[in-house]
């Protein structure tokens, strides 16, 4: 039983030494920091790709669908077609 406790203590001490060596090694800290930066940049790239796809779709609709173009002009520029009555609510 004592032998098992001694082995466990030795393994525990080795584990702590390795952990401390990794934690206090500046190269490892930099590596971990760069890993998190890389993940953040990957998420940013994915978000920008999604936004790019939405904008490409919007450009396609503006170039090819007259009703979409009319709807965008009406909503963004507040244009009223001739003969329409504009109602404003305060």
MMTF fields as JSON, N, C-alpha, C and O atoms, coordinates in Angstrom:
{
  "mmtfVersion": "1.0.0",
  "mmtfProducer": "UNKNOWN",
  "numBonds": 359,
  "numAtoms": 360,
  "numGroups": 90,
  "numChains": 1,
  "numModels": 1,
  "chainsPerModel": [1],
  "groupsPerChain": [90],
  "chainIdList": ["A"],
  "bondAtomList": [4, 2, 8, 6, 12, 10, 16, 14, 20, 18, 24, 22, 28, 26, 32, 30, 36, 34, 40, 38, 44, 42, 48, 46, 52, 50, 56, 54, 60, 58, 64, 62, 68, 66, 72, 70, 76, 74, 80, 78, 84, 82, 88, 86, 92, 90, 96, 94, 100, 98, 104, 102, 108, 106, 112, 110, 116, 114, 120, 118, 124, 122, 128, 126, 132, 130, 136, 134, 140, 138, 144, 142, 148, 146, 152, 150, 156, 154, 160, 158, 164, 162, 168, 166, 172, 170, 176, 174, 180, 178, 184, 182, 188, 186, 192, 190, 196, 194, 200, 198, 204, 202, 208, 206, 212, 210, 216, 214, 220, 218, 224, 222, 228, 226, 232, 230, 236, 234, 240, 238, 244, 242, 248, 246, 252, 250, 256, 254, 260, 258, 264, 262, 268, 266, 272, 270, 276, 274, 280, 278, 284, 282, 288, 286, 292, 290, 296, 294, 300, 298, 304, 302, 308, 306, 312, 310, 316, 314, 320, 318, 324, 322, 328, 326, 332, 330, 336, 334, 340, 338, 344, 342, 348, 346, 352, 350, 356, 354],
  "bondOrderList": [1, 1, 1, 1, 1, 1, 1, 1, 1, 1, 1, 1, 1, 1, 1, 1, 1, 1, 1, 1, 1, 1, 1, 1, 1, 1, 1, 1, 1, 1, 1, 1, 1, 1, 1, 1, 1, 1, 1, 1, 1, 1, 1, 1, 1, 1, 1, 1, 1, 1, 1, 1, 1, 1, 1, 1, 1, 1, 1, 1, 1, 1, 1, 1, 1, 1, 1, 1, 1, 1, 1, 1, 1, 1, 1, 1, 1, 1, 1, 1, 1, 1, 1, 1, 1, 1, 1, 1, 1],
  "groupList": [{"groupName": "UNK", "atomNameList": ["N", "CA", "C", "O"], "elementList": ["N", "C", "C", "O"], "formalChargeList": [0, 0, 0, 0], "bondAtomList": [1, 0, 2, 1, 3, 2], "bondOrderList": [1, 1, 2], "singleLetterCode": "X", "chemCompType": "L-PEPTIDE LINKING"}],
  "groupTypeList": [0, 0, 0, 0, 0, 0, 0, 0, 0, 0, 0, 0, 0, 0, 0, 0, 0, 0, 0, 0, 0, 0, 0, 0, 0, 0, 0, 0, 0, 0, 0, 0, 0, 0, 0, 0, 0, 0, 0, 0, 0, 0, 0, 0, 0, 0, 0, 0, 0, 0, 0, 0, 0, 0, 0, 0, 0, 0, 0, 0, 0, 0, 0, 0, 0, 0, 0, 0, 0, 0, 0, 0, 0, 0, 0, 0, 0, 0, 0, 0, 0, 0, 0, 0, 0, 0, 0, 0, 0, 0],
  "groupIdList": [1, 2, 3, 4, 5, 6, 7, 8, 9, 10, 11, 12, 13, 14, 15, 16, 17, 18, 19, 20, 21, 22, 23, 24, 25, 26, 27, 28, 29, 30, 31, 32, 33, 34, 35, 36, 37, 38, 39, 40, 41, 42, 43, 44, 45, 46, 47, 48, 49, 50, 51, 52, 53, 54, 55, 56, 57, 58, 59, 60, 61, 62, 63, 64, 65, 66, 67, 68, 69, 70, 71, 72, 73, 74, 75, 76, 77, 78, 79, 80, 81, 82, 83, 84, 85, 86, 87, 88, 89, 90],
  "secStructList": [7, 2, 2, 2, 2, 2, 2, 2, 2, 2, 2, 2, 2, 2, 2, 2, 2, 2, 2, 2, 2, 2, 2, 1, 7, 2, 2, 2, 2, 2, 2, 2, 2, 2, 2, 2, 2, 2, 2, 2, 2, 2, 2, 2, 2, 2, 2, 2, 2, 2, 2, 2, 2, 2, 2, 2, 2, 2, 2, 2, 2, 2, 2, 2, 7, 2, 2, 2, 2, 2, 2, 2, 2, 2, 2, 2, 2, 7, 7, 7, 7, 6, 6, 7, 7, 7, 7, 7, 7, 7],
  "xCoordList": [0.823, 0.0, 0.866, 0.575, 1.936, 2.863, 3.515, 3.78, 3.764, 4.416, 3.517, 3.991, 2.209, 1.261, 1.168, 1.1, 1.165, 1.111, 2.364, 2.295, 3.503, 4.753, 4.754, 5.199, 4.257, 4.154, 3.213, 3.503, 2.093, 1.128, 1.755, 1.574, 2.494, 3.153, 4.181, 4.288, 4.936, 5.954, 5.288, 5.736, 4.235, 3.508, 2.883, 2.87, 2.37, 1.767, 2.828, 2.58, 3.981, 5.066, 5.551, 5.787, 5.702, 6.117, 5.081, 5.433, 3.82, 2.749, 2.816, 2.683, 3.019, 3.113, 4.318, 4.223, 5.448, 6.658, 6.432, 6.783, 5.85, 5.578, 4.576, 4.75, 3.545, 2.537, 3.143, 2.871, 3.958, 4.609, 5.583, 5.685, 6.3, 7.228, 6.475, 6.938, 5.324, 4.522, 3.895, 3.818, 3.446, 2.757, 3.701, 3.322, 4.925, 5.851, 6.774, 7.638, 6.605, 7.378, 6.692, 5.538, 7.4, 6.789, 6.373, 5.375, 7.122, 6.762, 5.405, 4.611, 5.14, 3.844, 2.72, 1.632, 2.977, 1.944, 1.627, 0.464, 2.676, 2.47, 1.691, 0.813, 2.015, 1.322, -0.165, -1.003, -0.494, -1.899, -2.601, -3.736, -1.921, -2.508, -2.777, -3.834, -1.824, -2.002, -3.131, -3.841, -3.294, -4.375, -5.731, -6.601, -5.907, -7.179, -7.365, -8.484, -6.294, -6.386, -6.789, -7.607, -6.211, -6.536, -8.013, -8.673, -8.527, -9.943, -10.831, -11.846, -10.465, -11.253, -11.227, -12.261, -10.051, -9.941, -10.725, -11.314, -10.738, -11.53, -13.014, -13.723, -13.486, -14.89, -15.181, -16.233, -14.244, -14.421, -14.488, -15.321, -13.615, -13.625, -14.949, -15.514, -15.447, -16.727, -17.865, -18.735, -17.862, -18.898, -18.824, -19.85, -17.605, -17.45, -17.871, -18.441, -17.599, -18.042, -19.564, -20.144, -20.205, -21.671, -22.234, -23.183, -21.642, -22.102, -21.857, -22.689, -20.728, -20.418, -21.445, -21.872, -21.843, -22.866, -24.195, -24.872, -24.567, -25.811, -25.744, -26.713, -24.606, -24.472, -24.458, -25.006, -23.836, -23.865, -25.296, -25.692, -26.07, -27.469, -28.249, -29.082, -27.982, -28.671, -28.315, -29.186, -27.05, -26.629, -27.319, -27.793, -27.372, -28.049, -29.508, -30.016, -30.178, -31.595, -31.769, -32.705, -30.877, -30.98, -30.778, -31.42, -29.894, -29.627, -30.693, -30.912, -31.356, -32.223, -33.703, -34.528, -34.062, -35.469, -35.932, -35.518, -36.79, -37.275, -38.088, -38.005, -38.861, -39.682, -38.804, -39.144, -37.688, -36.776, -36.155, -36.042, -35.753, -35.182, -36.198, -35.864, -37.438, -38.488, -38.725, -38.867, -38.768, -38.972, -37.835, -38.082, -36.598, -35.448, -35.492, -35.209, -35.844, -35.934, -37.009, -36.811, -38.146, -39.231, -38.854, -39.164, -38.2, -37.902, -36.725, -36.776, -35.671, -34.484, -34.551, -34.051, -35.158, -35.208, -36.554, -36.717, -37.516, -38.864, -39.533, -40.148, -39.406, -39.987, -41.43, -41.739, -42.301, -43.708, -43.975, -43.59, -44.64, -44.948, -46.03, -46.83, -46.059, -47.102, -48.488, -48.722, -49.383, -50.757, -50.967, -52.107, -49.933, -50.083, -50.283, -49.803, -50.994, -51.21, -50.288, -50.253, -49.552, -48.625, -49.275, -49.746, -49.29, -49.824, -48.664, -47.769, -48.677, -47.634, -48.285, -49.276, -47.706, -48.217, -47.184, -45.987, -47.665, -46.696, -46.711, -45.966],
  "yCoordList": [-1.193, 0.0, 1.256, 2.229, 1.218, 2.349, 2.567, 3.695, 1.458, 1.544, 2.276, 3.085, 1.973, 2.645, 4.137, 4.956, 4.49, 5.901, 6.63, 7.773, 5.961, 6.572, 6.788, 7.833, 5.803, 5.941, 7.089, 7.887, 7.155, 8.227, 9.588, 10.52, 9.714, 10.98, 11.351, 12.512, 10.357, 10.625, 11.07, 12.03, 10.388, 10.783, 12.16, 12.945, 12.456, 13.762, 14.856, 15.92, 14.61, 15.598, 15.796, 16.929, 14.718, 14.836, 15.627, 16.49, 15.335, 16.069, 17.561, 18.393, 17.905, 19.309, 19.989, 21.131, 19.302, 19.882, 20.152, 21.222, 19.19, 19.378, 20.512, 21.342, 20.548, 21.604, 22.973, 23.918, 23.089, 24.366, 24.763, 25.94, 23.785, 24.084, 24.613, 25.536, 24.033, 24.501, 25.857, 26.706, 26.064, 27.302, 28.49, 29.595, 28.274, 29.394, 29.551, 30.427, 28.732, 28.855, 29.881, 29.699, 30.953, 32.036, 31.573, 32.052, 30.652, 30.129, 29.448, 29.614, 28.688, 28.009, 29.001, 28.856, 30.01, 31.036, 31.751, 32.016, 32.065, 32.729, 31.823, 32.281, 30.541, 29.581, 29.52, 29.502, 29.489, 29.455, 30.747, 30.724, 31.879, 33.168, 33.231, 33.694, 32.766, 32.763, 31.818, 32.093, 30.716, 29.783, 30.466, 30.329, 31.206, 31.901, 33.029, 33.268, 33.721, 34.763, 34.158, 34.725, 33.002, 32.34, 31.946, 32.132, 31.407, 31.042, 32.255, 32.186, 33.375, 34.6, 35.074, 35.463, 35.045, 35.473, 34.556, 35.024, 33.252, 32.327, 32.667, 32.627, 33.0, 33.38, 34.684, 34.83, 35.637, 36.906, 36.68, 37.275, 35.823, 35.515, 34.881, 35.232, 33.957, 33.311, 34.323, 34.276, 35.248, 36.282, 37.181, 37.539, 37.542, 38.398, 37.665, 38.276, 36.375, 35.599, 35.544, 35.668, 35.36, 35.339, 36.691, 36.755, 37.766, 39.097, 39.328, 39.93, 38.858, 38.99, 38.249, 38.757, 37.05, 36.295, 37.054, 37.1, 37.647, 38.422, 39.623, 39.93, 40.293, 41.458, 41.048, 41.756, 39.913, 39.426, 39.128, 39.439, 38.525, 38.239, 39.538, 39.63, 40.518, 41.808, 42.488, 43.064, 42.425, 43.001, 42.284, 42.918, 40.949, 40.192, 40.609, 40.825, 40.721, 41.114, 42.53, 42.798, 43.43, 44.806, 44.867, 45.669, 44.027, 44.043, 43.321, 43.668, 42.332, 41.462, 41.515, 41.061, 42.047, 42.061, 43.506, 44.194, 43.929, 45.303, 45.574, 46.661, 44.598, 44.804, 44.988, 45.771, 44.279, 44.442, 45.829, 46.481, 46.273, 47.618, 48.672, 49.612, 48.512, 49.469, 49.473, 50.532, 48.298, 48.188, 48.858, 49.532, 48.679, 49.289, 50.816, 51.525, 51.312, 52.765, 53.344, 54.386, 52.67, 53.166, 53.156, 54.103, 52.111, 52.013, 52.891, 53.525, 52.943, 53.69, 55.17, 56.01, 55.486, 56.892, 57.547, 58.741, 56.788, 57.297, 57.92, 58.983, 57.241, 57.728, 57.237, 56.102, 58.105, 57.759, 57.782, 58.724, 56.737, 56.664, 57.687, 58.061, 58.142, 59.091, 58.474, 57.323, 59.244, 58.802, 58.109, 57.81, 57.852, 57.23, 58.289, 59.416, 57.91, 58.815, 58.379, 57.209, 59.329, 59.028, 59.388, 60.509, 58.437, 58.671, 58.756, 57.912, 59.763, 59.897, 59.906, 60.595, 59.131, 59.058, 59.624, 59.364, 60.4, 60.976, 60.223, 60.562],
  "zCoordList": [0.0, 0.0, 0.0, -0.696, 0.793, 0.845, -0.51, -0.925, -1.181, -2.489, -3.499, -4.297, -3.446, -4.334, -4.026, -4.943, -2.76, -2.377, -2.849, -3.302, -2.74, -3.17, -4.681, -5.157, -5.44, -6.904, -7.27, -8.161, -6.571, -6.839, -6.565, -7.349, -5.455, -5.128, -6.187, -6.58, -6.647, -7.673, -8.973, -9.6, -9.375, -10.596, -10.442, -11.39, -9.27, -9.007, -9.084, -9.652, -8.53, -8.572, -10.003, -10.423, -10.752, -12.157, -12.946, -13.75, -12.718, -13.401, -13.079, -13.977, -11.812, -11.417, -12.042, -12.493, -12.074, -12.672, -14.153, -14.651, -14.856, -16.286, -16.489, -17.381, -15.68, -15.791, -15.542, -16.283, -14.512, -14.214, -15.315, -15.662, -15.866, -16.958, -18.17, -18.841, -18.445, -19.575, -19.291, -20.179, -18.058, -17.714, -17.683, -18.073, -17.221, -17.094, -18.292, -18.297, -19.282, -20.499, -21.397, -21.786, -21.722, -22.494, -23.882, -24.422, -24.461, -25.779, -25.763, -26.689, -24.721, -24.616, -24.382, -24.941, -23.559, -23.333, -24.636, -24.941, -25.408, -26.698, -27.64, -28.372, -27.619, -28.479, -28.146, -29.047, -26.868, -26.455, -26.845, -27.322, -26.642, -27.008, -28.509, -28.938, -29.297, -30.756, -31.181, -32.149, -30.464, -30.761, -30.611, -31.471, -29.51, -29.308, -30.314, -30.769, -30.668, -31.698, -33.035, -33.759, -33.361, -34.616, -34.662, -35.684, -33.566, -33.531, -33.702, -34.395, -33.078, -33.221, -34.666, -35.21, -35.296, -36.687, -37.624, -38.598, -37.336, -38.158, -38.065, -39.07, -36.864, -36.69, -37.422, -38.044, -37.347, -38.06, -39.567, -40.25, -40.082, -41.518, -41.918, -42.954, -41.114, -41.421, -41.429, -42.299, -40.45, -40.414, -41.646, -42.224, -42.044, -43.225, -44.497, -45.401, -44.575, -45.745, -45.816, -46.894, -44.667, -44.651, -45.085, -45.865, -44.574, -44.97, -46.458, -47.137, -46.964, -48.378, -49.233, -50.27, -48.801, -49.534, -49.552, -50.579, -48.414, -48.373, -49.314, -50.009, -49.33, -50.213, -51.689, -52.533, -51.999, -53.388, -53.815, -54.939, -52.919, -53.217, -53.424, -54.326, -52.603, -52.732, -54.057, -54.709, -54.455, -55.738, -56.889, -57.832, -56.807, -57.856, -57.974, -59.074, -56.828, -56.856, -57.399, -58.152, -57.02, -57.519, -59.031, -59.71, -59.559, -60.998, -61.812, -62.973, -61.237, -62.036, -61.688, -62.481, -60.544, -60.147, -59.949, -59.016, -60.845, -60.803, -59.536, -58.963, -59.105, -57.911, -56.672, -55.785, -56.605, -55.464, -55.478, -54.44, -56.664, -56.795, -56.372, -55.651, -56.824, -56.448, -54.944, -54.332, -54.361, -52.919, -52.145, -51.145, -52.6, -51.927, -52.044, -51.078, -53.219, -53.417, -52.52, -51.895, -52.455, -51.611, -50.126, -49.403, -49.68, -48.246, -47.837, -46.783, -48.642, -48.239, -48.587, -47.839, -49.705, -50.137, -49.875, -50.125, -49.378, -49.056, -50.282, -50.193, -51.429, -52.678, -52.78, -52.419, -53.275, -53.476, -54.977, -55.669, -55.477, -56.903, -57.256, -56.398, -58.508, -58.923, -58.741, -59.109, -58.179, -57.966, -56.632, -56.277, -55.901, -54.578, -53.52, -53.64, -52.491, -51.357, -50.232, -49.852, -49.715, -48.622, -47.298, -47.103, -46.409, -45.076, -44.095, -44.116, -43.244, -42.234, -40.863, -40.623, -39.984, -38.613, -37.678, -37.807, -36.735, -35.779, -34.483, -33.564]
}
